[in-house]
Amino acid sequence: MGSGHDQQDQLIYKIEELRRRMTETALEEGFSSSKSVRMSQELDYLLNQIQEKNEA
């Protein structure tokens, strides 16, 4: 039980950190910059992972 919770905590931390970096990048380079879009796609992937884990 503890291991799964630790993995979810790490995933949440990654999501929060990526969201912060993505916002900074979007404000500096534009929301449609390739870097912003790539980070947004990675964030979507991580959010989908956590949703799947919560539904399991």
Secondary structure, 3 states (H helix, E strand, C coil): CHHHHHHHHHHHHHHHHHHHHHHHHHHHHCCCCHHHHHHHHHHHHHHHHHHHHHHC
